């Protein structure tokens, strides 16, 4: 009877250790994909433009912009690869709803380059400068 109880206890410890290892590995993976120092709110301060970008520490983003007759929004996942922020709309709308200048902006690993603390998005015919809101959330 004691042997069976010891085996059950060992099984419980193994399950707990496996669960802890998965959580630690997943959190390390998420941090590698979406560095927290880039997370935060970014605003557009350009003539005839309004909007912004929120990079959440959990690797999700929200985006909206109004530029002349163009009004679009998007949400999804973000990651960093080689110093470049990549946006991917998720869930991806049907192709017929993508990039018509209104409604859905469909990003498919769309790059945002970095200039200091600013992020640069090339969209339509514009170079959109996204400036971090101060003070930056950390």
Residue frames as qw, qx, qy, qz and C-alpha x, y, z in Angstrom:
[[0.000, 0.885, 0.466, 0.000, 0.00, 0.00, 0.00],
 [0.312, -0.792, 0.101, 0.515, 2.82, 2.40, 0.88],
 [0.429, -0.102, 0.593, 0.674, 4.51, 1.72, -2.47],
 [0.203, 0.635, 0.648, 0.368, 1.33, 2.65, -4.35],
 [0.159, -0.937, -0.240, 0.197, 0.98, 5.91, -2.36],
 [0.413, -0.569, 0.334, 0.627, 4.62, 6.77, -3.12],
 [0.372, 0.194, 0.672, 0.611, 4.07, 6.11, -6.84],
 [0.067, 0.829, 0.532, 0.159, 0.96, 8.32, -6.84],
 [0.289, -0.870, -0.020, 0.399, 2.89, 11.11, -5.07],
 [0.433, -0.287, 0.514, 0.682, 5.74, 10.84, -7.61],
 [0.275, 0.498, 0.680, 0.462, 3.17, 11.03, -10.42],
 [0.079, -0.928, -0.356, 0.078, 1.64, 14.17, -8.90],
 [0.374, -0.710, 0.221, 0.555, 5.07, 15.81, -8.55],
 [0.426, 0.021, 0.635, 0.643, 5.93, 14.93, -12.17],
 [0.168, 0.726, 0.597, 0.297, 2.65, 16.45, -13.43],
 [0.212, -0.928, -0.149, 0.269, 3.25, 19.59, -11.37],
 [0.435, -0.505, 0.400, 0.629, 6.84, 19.93, -12.67],
 [0.373, 0.295, 0.676, 0.563, 5.72, 19.40, -16.26],
 [0.039, 0.873, 0.474, 0.105, 3.02, 22.05, -15.87],
 [0.319, -0.847, 0.061, 0.420, 5.51, 24.50, -14.33],
 [0.475, -0.221, 0.543, 0.657, 8.01, 23.84, -17.15],
 [0.286, 0.565, 0.639, 0.436, 5.35, 24.51, -19.78],
 [0.098, -0.949, -0.287, 0.080, 4.32, 27.78, -18.13],
 [0.410, -0.689, 0.264, 0.535, 7.94, 28.95, -17.83],
 [0.446, 0.032, 0.635, 0.629, 8.71, 28.01, -21.44],
 [0.188, 0.733, 0.585, 0.292, 5.56, 29.71, -22.73],
 [0.177, -0.946, -0.134, 0.235, 6.24, 32.92, -20.82],
 [0.446, -0.495, 0.423, 0.614, 9.82, 33.00, -22.09],
 [0.390, 0.320, 0.679, 0.534, 8.59, 32.47, -25.65],
 [0.062, 0.885, 0.452, 0.090, 6.06, 35.29, -25.34],
 [0.292, -0.856, 0.088, 0.418, 8.69, 37.69, -24.02],
 [0.464, -0.219, 0.567, 0.644, 11.02, 36.81, -26.87],
 [0.288, 0.518, 0.673, 0.442, 8.27, 37.46, -29.41],
 [0.070, -0.849, -0.298, -0.432, 6.90, 40.71, -27.93],
 [0.470, 0.045, -0.432, 0.768, 9.48, 42.65, -25.91],
 [0.225, -0.767, -0.557, 0.225, 7.72, 44.54, -23.10],
 [0.278, -0.464, 0.015, 0.841, 9.84, 47.67, -23.69],
 [0.012, -0.086, -0.543, -0.835, 7.97, 48.22, -26.98],
 [0.154, -0.592, -0.789, -0.052, 4.53, 47.64, -25.48],
 [0.077, -0.452, -0.305, 0.835, 2.45, 50.75, -24.97],
 [0.374, 0.799, 0.444, -0.158, 0.36, 53.37, -26.74],
 [0.373, -0.105, 0.376, 0.842, 1.51, 55.18, -29.87],
 [0.301, 0.779, 0.384, -0.394, -0.21, 58.19, -31.44],
 [0.520, 0.419, 0.396, 0.630, -0.10, 59.80, -34.87],
 [0.112, -0.794, -0.153, 0.578, 0.77, 63.52, -34.89],
 [0.319, -0.014, 0.554, 0.769, 0.70, 64.34, -38.60],
 [0.315, 0.272, -0.059, -0.908, -1.31, 66.78, -40.69],
 [0.676, 0.117, -0.316, -0.655, -4.70, 65.38, -41.77],
 [0.615, 0.022, -0.788, 0.014, -4.14, 62.15, -39.80],
 [0.523, -0.476, 0.407, -0.578, -5.54, 60.84, -36.56],
 [0.929, -0.028, -0.332, -0.159, -5.13, 57.48, -34.95],
 [0.278, -0.678, 0.638, -0.236, -2.87, 55.26, -33.01],
 [0.744, 0.152, -0.650, -0.016, -1.54, 51.86, -32.15],
 [0.614, -0.585, 0.402, -0.345, -1.64, 49.92, -28.91],
 [0.617, 0.293, -0.726, 0.084, 0.97, 47.19, -28.50],
 [0.756, -0.548, 0.093, -0.345, -0.10, 45.12, -25.52],
 [0.201, -0.616, 0.756, -0.096, 2.53, 43.25, -23.46],
 [0.738, 0.010, 0.652, -0.175, 0.72, 39.96, -24.19],
 [0.315, -0.100, 0.750, 0.573, 1.58, 40.19, -27.91],
 [0.264, 0.692, 0.665, 0.095, -1.80, 41.59, -29.06],
 [0.163, -0.124, 0.100, 0.974, -2.31, 44.95, -30.84],
 [0.254, 0.770, 0.569, -0.136, -5.10, 47.37, -31.71],
 [0.294, -0.109, 0.322, 0.893, -4.78, 49.93, -34.53],
 [0.273, 0.797, 0.533, -0.071, -6.95, 52.70, -35.97],
 [0.282, -0.243, 0.224, 0.901, -6.28, 55.54, -38.42],
 [0.370, 0.824, 0.411, -0.123, -8.23, 58.25, -40.22],
 [0.340, -0.362, 0.390, 0.776, -6.40, 59.78, -43.18],
 [0.249, 0.141, -0.430, -0.856, -8.45, 61.83, -45.64],
 [0.756, -0.014, -0.215, -0.618, -11.15, 59.48, -46.95],
 [0.633, 0.116, -0.758, 0.101, -9.40, 56.45, -45.42],
 [0.529, -0.493, 0.415, -0.552, -10.68, 55.11, -42.09],
 [0.791, 0.102, -0.598, -0.075, -9.54, 51.71, -40.96],
 [0.573, -0.584, 0.463, -0.342, -9.07, 49.56, -37.87],
 [0.760, 0.215, -0.613, 0.002, -7.34, 46.30, -37.10],
 [0.577, -0.602, 0.476, -0.279, -6.44, 44.06, -34.20],
 [0.922, 0.225, -0.315, -0.001, -4.32, 40.98, -33.93],
 [0.858, -0.396, 0.041, 0.326, -0.88, 39.79, -32.94],
 [0.272, 0.902, -0.316, 0.112, 2.49, 41.51, -32.93],
 [0.899, -0.270, 0.091, 0.333, 6.03, 40.23, -32.64],
 [0.020, 0.898, -0.374, -0.231, 9.57, 41.47, -33.15],
 [0.921, 0.133, 0.244, 0.273, 11.92, 39.89, -35.64],
 [0.638, 0.218, 0.115, 0.729, 15.39, 41.32, -36.26],
 [0.181, -0.272, -0.193, 0.925, 14.47, 44.60, -34.55],
 [0.264, -0.116, -0.411, -0.865, 11.37, 45.08, -36.73],
 [0.445, 0.174, 0.631, -0.611, 7.85, 45.02, -35.29],
 [0.161, -0.068, -0.819, -0.546, 5.53, 42.79, -37.35],
 [0.507, 0.119, 0.382, -0.764, 1.73, 43.13, -37.26],
 [0.151, -0.092, -0.917, -0.358, -0.61, 40.29, -38.21],
 [0.554, -0.155, 0.012, -0.818, -4.36, 40.85, -38.20],
 [0.285, -0.085, -0.954, 0.040, -6.16, 38.14, -36.27],
 [0.667, 0.242, 0.689, 0.150, -8.71, 36.97, -36.96],
 [0.117, -0.175, 0.500, 0.840, -8.14, 37.84, -40.63],
 [0.547, 0.468, 0.298, -0.627, -11.32, 39.17, -42.29],
 [0.750, 0.430, 0.478, 0.152, -12.40, 37.86, -45.69],
 [0.492, -0.025, 0.335, 0.803, -10.16, 39.15, -48.50],
 [0.097, 0.665, 0.506, 0.541, -13.06, 41.23, -49.87],
 [0.358, -0.901, -0.243, -0.024, -13.06, 43.30, -46.65],
 [0.691, -0.400, 0.064, 0.599, -9.32, 43.94, -46.60],
 [0.382, -0.309, 0.246, 0.836, -7.55, 47.16, -47.48],
 [0.244, 0.670, 0.588, 0.382, -10.40, 49.00, -49.17],
 [0.146, 0.384, -0.057, 0.910, -9.57, 52.26, -47.42],
 [0.505, -0.398, 0.190, -0.742, -12.25, 51.81, -44.82],
 [0.923, -0.257, -0.072, -0.278, -13.23, 49.20, -42.27],
 [0.907, -0.339, 0.186, 0.166, -10.55, 46.49, -41.97],
 [0.219, 0.792, -0.568, -0.053, -6.81, 46.91, -42.33],
 [0.998, -0.055, 0.027, -0.010, -5.44, 43.45, -43.01],
 [0.023, -0.797, 0.603, -0.012, -1.84, 43.14, -41.88],
 [0.997, 0.047, -0.053, 0.031, 0.08, 40.01, -42.80],
 [0.761, -0.283, 0.033, 0.582, 3.44, 40.34, -41.02],
 [0.271, 0.878, 0.115, 0.376, 3.41, 44.01, -42.00],
 [0.653, -0.071, -0.291, 0.696, 6.67, 45.62, -40.84],
 [0.161, -0.978, -0.079, -0.111, 6.99, 48.72, -38.68],
 [0.650, 0.316, -0.312, 0.617, 10.54, 50.00, -38.66],
 [0.507, -0.748, -0.283, 0.321, 11.96, 51.84, -35.66],
 [0.354, 0.611, -0.107, 0.700, 13.42, 55.34, -35.52],
 [0.066, -0.338, 0.537, -0.770, 14.44, 55.91, -31.92],
 [0.283, 0.156, 0.792, -0.518, 11.27, 55.39, -29.88],
 [0.575, 0.393, -0.016, -0.718, 9.00, 56.00, -32.90],
 [0.565, 0.137, 0.799, 0.152, 7.53, 53.26, -35.07],
 [0.246, 0.427, -0.363, -0.791, 7.14, 53.85, -38.82],
 [0.569, 0.334, 0.749, -0.066, 4.31, 52.29, -40.84],
 [0.094, 0.201, -0.520, -0.825, 4.13, 52.68, -44.62],
 [0.316, 0.462, 0.803, -0.206, 0.43, 52.63, -45.45],
 [0.434, 0.825, 0.356, -0.060, -1.30, 53.73, -48.63],
 [0.542, 0.668, -0.031, 0.509, 0.74, 56.68, -49.90],
 [0.270, -0.872, 0.167, -0.373, 1.90, 57.77, -46.47],
 [0.520, 0.181, -0.659, 0.512, 4.77, 57.33, -44.08],
 [0.567, -0.706, -0.215, -0.366, 2.94, 57.15, -40.75],
 [0.286, 0.371, -0.637, 0.612, 4.98, 58.05, -37.68],
 [0.693, -0.569, -0.405, -0.178, 3.66, 56.47, -34.50],
 [0.142, 0.551, -0.496, 0.656, 5.04, 58.29, -31.45],
 [0.461, -0.282, -0.790, 0.290, 4.94, 56.73, -27.98],
 [0.370, -0.803, -0.210, -0.417, 2.59, 58.33, -25.49],
 [0.358, 0.276, -0.587, 0.672, 4.50, 59.71, -22.51],
 [0.235, -0.577, 0.782, -0.031, 4.98, 58.54, -19.87],
 [0.579, 0.210, -0.731, -0.295, 5.48, 55.12, -21.38],
 [0.859, -0.349, 0.172, -0.334, 3.79, 52.28, -19.53],
 [0.221, 0.533, -0.815, 0.053, 6.38, 49.65, -18.50]]
